[in-house]
């Protein structure tokens, strides 16, 4: 681990200002991902700004009838909150499907959105990865590479990594918005669908955040009701990243929303695919995964996504 | 003491302690964090520095140059030694890849440098600054299946009985299928770790995590070309071995080199990726299994041909290991091919060969039962044998395989299984039942111990290790039994090269062999006590030594009584085939849409002679079931065939079973007595626990779904294509 300096921020605004000002600075909250990455030499920040003590750990009701979730609310607290459990059950289900109890206790809402991909080539500093070292290429896209966990859609010739969050998939289906403070002290609102960037030629650019900008909250619109499900499919029963996950909100009239995890660089949802829900899983996936470019090893994800949704639609 | 004929009636037949449940005596130390594992032995020597390894990042070739200037200049660095600095080290016992030295790279993450620094973080940071220039070797072929196709039929069979071709031509039913198993990592919780003090370049002290004290001490001496007497090695606690710690590995070698260079003790643990790519693993296999049977189910032919990868000179993973001995058959042809590949070293992992081989043979048996329209349990019963099928003059010392099958079927409720697959559904889950047999040879090795009675307290010293199996406890039970004491009156000292050489832990020989050694030492101590007290034919019970009308409490004996002895094994055992048997039953639920498989319950029935301690033996068996669930459903060292290394080299990417995967597990011991095996009439259970469990699960998945998967691990993508259409 490279030596680094550390400070505790006094306010969100001050944290953002400092992050923009200090070369090589990063925020740290729960540290469940960043500290691992630092140990492995994947991230090497020169300065850490601890934002865990800023009081952004409350869930408040909004004037619009939704909820404003502070960026430092732990995954455990968020999934257990009675309002979330009652009105946004897909979010509780998704969070509970992720990581382990210990990690969820430490992991924060803002940090969860910012976690890095689990692509094994990203994690191995001996291999080429343009996310890790811009322009260095992609070992996952070369002959003989192991790609079974990687993405099938929204990917590019430079990167086929996925975003690993479960929480974000549920937030996407709930139309969440991210609230930030910029280094100049402005508040900005970014719809989650615009937050995670597709890799294109610049896979190192992962979010819409500007340098120094700090996530302060995630807001959920008023509850939309319906039956809310999250099915995370993986090889073992727990403590594994999704091969495919499906977040579903289904209304009594058959309409609804679908988002996928484990297949793309961001939670994957399309309005045109939502519109196909009354026509069944095949129709939804024909739209949602149109243009997918799986590898030989990820081809199964196309079938798996459709079958997982079909099973959810068959549930009473 | 020599064990030179089958044991007669002896004290273990009416035992107070041996064969009875006892909680492990080292349990409180382990659950309170006080059991000192290798990396945590902060108190054994002052001034410990931290070592960190650097591994090669090509699969094979040569190192042209290395740049260590930045590492040497980094904060806290005391020494940097590269593989170019020293001549190739000699190979220790059964190592086929060099652990250090010279410019040749034989596999990915072969150690090429060690950095020693004041702190772990400094050592790791400096190691990250080292760069190497390579001349990469010619592109290698990692296609094991293609290699098998080329090799098939070549070479002399390892076992050949009768006219196999005729048997297959005239059979009523034939199975002929290909099976593939993946490379598997031991993935022990504790990585390979050592503290080594070789500060003076003369005497070497090694605190490590190793299953075989004497072998490894010898390997260190061989590797460095020094007198074994100069090496003292301790490994009192091992956080999982599974065969991965049978041999000397790079942790101890690099710590030794680092210690010599820095002139101070050095501790070094292999980072998790090194456990995967620097140490050993169970090699992948390709297997063709052909079975021929008469209409009554009797096997008339068994053909098992397999291939596995290895570095040149290695043994690979011989998936045919069980086949010559398991079932009665008129004819048999068995052959294992080793395919040289520049991959990390393939070597022993729990039930080496058999764990993979049962996936072929016992799934094929399930397929044969279906072809014959016969119950899979019954098929195995009709093919039982009491003699070695490949050497019929040699009987099994004891074989109760049929009893395993019948007892297990009854306990499991096998009669509820539908012979037609895909018949049982609960909500969105398909439910199936499967079973498989288990066979594992059970060698017995010479084993020594020292027994000391000092001021009434019994101390046992032996270099035997406890790799989580319960050695401390079964050896204490044995000693207390023989000396007429209670368990808490025995102090066990294990895992130190200063103590008499034992069998060590491996090959499921540990418990049976080392308890016999402790028995020998305690009998010698009884003789010594009797002689010094002038007691004729002394008896030991209830804490007393008694002879005629005389008796004394052992607690009152003044001074020190000591005896060293070793149990050696007479060649009478060669007249018998010693083995253990089991029958595994599993019920699985497979999600009708996604193919997610969850093992709902398991029953294993075990025939392994006298069970020395049903509590610790059960732990080994349920551990085996757990390991096998991971092995059959999710564990695969994913090979990058372009670069020749295992990509998923951490415990996030390499998925062992987690708690949520493990539901109901039941173990039934037949608990007999095999008088040929040892004086305690005991055999091993460690390897047996991973033989056939995975096949039982795979057969249950077939019963649930009707989809026969022959490539393992049986991940959901291999099921998806065969699952029912969804409305």
Interface residues (C-beta under 8 A of the other chain):
Chain A: X1 X2 X3 X39 X41 X118 X120 X121 X123 X124 X125 X126 X127 X139 X142 X143 X144 X145 X146 X148 X149 X231 X233 X234 X235 X236 X237 X238 X239 X240 X241 X243 X281 X300 X303 X304 X307 X308 X310 X311 X314 X315
Chain B: X57 X75 X121 X124 X125 X128 X142 X273 X428 X591 X592 X593 X594 X595 X596 X598 X630 X633 X634 X638 X639 X640 X641 X642 X643 X647 X648 X649 X650 X652 X653 X655 X657 X658 X659 X660 X661 X713 X715 X716 X717 X720 X721 X723 X726 X727
